[in-house]
Amino acid sequence: MSNSDYYLTNKSKQDRSRVRVEKILDAAEELAANTPSQKISIKSIAKKAFISVGAIYHHFPSINSIFASLLIRKVRRRLNSLITLLEGLGPEMTLDMAANSMLDQVFAEWNQKPIAAKKETLSLYYQNASKPEFFSSYSKVLYPYVRACIERNTTGTMRDISEEEWPFFNRTSLTAIIAPFVEANPIAGTDAHKAIAKDIVLRIYSK
């Protein structure tokens, strides 16, 4: 296939579309790290990304949908990191030790670059939690890794968790960790926040 044929294929168009979406989100995240959310607009994102305003509207219907997509992307990246962490937990790792490892990693990731989340974004995030691209669906992806970790653990500190229970436990623990960051609560990322989150994790998952 010639280069010209390649650029006319649907796959090429899809690849270019994904690259453009990531470029838009990268620009929005850079702006969000240094600019109050109310001052970020489609126009400012377009300028930062060197993309036309019309091109942004082709992918996102509103500024709020861009912020929501940033949250989704952050959750997706954190999920991948969490899977890697779960796969690395040895059979001698107690729940207390596992909780410390998980919380240290998650808090470090959420503290890296603040997302200027609006109330509208948070509302959209939870209203659409049952849709495939939102975070409740990720519990299904994560469960096999959690299950494998429990089965190989020899410390007797982790309770057995059924597939039916897991989405509820996952939602509760992740909300305790993520919600303060998303809501820009002053407690977010502090030692007090981590202590509360750990207490919740231990209460839920202790045998």
Buried (B, 14 or more C-beta within 10 A) or exposed (E): EEEEEEEEEEEEEEEEEEEBBEBBBBBBBBBBEEBEBEEBEBEBBBEBBEBEEEBBEBBBEEBBBBBBBBBBBBBBEBBEBBBEBBEEBEEEBBBBBBBBBBBEBBBEBBEEEBBBBBEBBBEBBBEBEEEEEBBBEBBEEBBEBBBEBBEEBEBEBBEEBEEEEBBEBBBEBBBBBBBBBBEBEEEBBEEEBBEBBBEBBBEBBEE
